[in-house]
Amino acid sequence: MINELKERAPSIVVMVLLVIVIWEFSYWWNNHSTVAFIIGVLACVGIYNIFTILTLEEEIKRLKEK
């Protein structure tokens, strides 16, 4: 569990930073538009899922080589 958290820590930090950036964007767009914030968070979740899938594919290839 701790090792998994250590591996995911950089991506978690990136997600938090993306949410902050999107919050600021939503403020710029329409004074903290909830819709803009939700769209941004969903985009972050999608990017995170793609990153996780790519990481898992590399891990599977590495394990198959062993």
N, C-alpha and C positions, 0 to 999 in steps of 0.2 A: 504493500500500500504506500509506504513512504517513498520507495524507489519510483513507483509510478507517478507520485506527486512531484518528485524531483524532475522526472522527465517531462512532465506536462507544465511545469511552472513557467517556462518562457512563453508558451502559447497562452496560458491563463493571463499573464501580464499583458500580452499583446491584445487579448480580448478586452481587458479592462480599459486599456488605452483607446481602443477603437470605440468602445461605448462612450468614453469621455469626448472623443472627437465628434461622434455623431450627435451627442447631446448639444455640443456647441454649434454644430451645423443646423440642428433643429431650431436652436435659438435664433440663428441668423436668418433661417428660412421664414419662420412664422412665430417668433416669440415663444419658443419651447412648444412647437407643434407636436402633439402626442403622436399623430400619424407618422411624421417624419422620424420620430424617435423609435417607434415600433418597427418601421421599415428598416431602419438602420440596425436595430438589434437582430432582426430576422436575417439580414444580410451577414452580420457577424457570425451568427450561429451556422449559417450555410457555409461560410468560408472555413469556420472551425471544423465542421463535419468533413469537408473535402480534405482539409489538411490531415485530419485523423485517418481518413480512409487511405490516403496516399502513404502515410506513415505505416499503417498496418500492412499494406501491400508490400512495402520494402521489408518489413519484419518477416512476413511469410516467405518471401524470396530468400532472405538470409537463412531462415530456419530450414528451408528445403535443401539448401546447399550443404548443410552440415551432415 
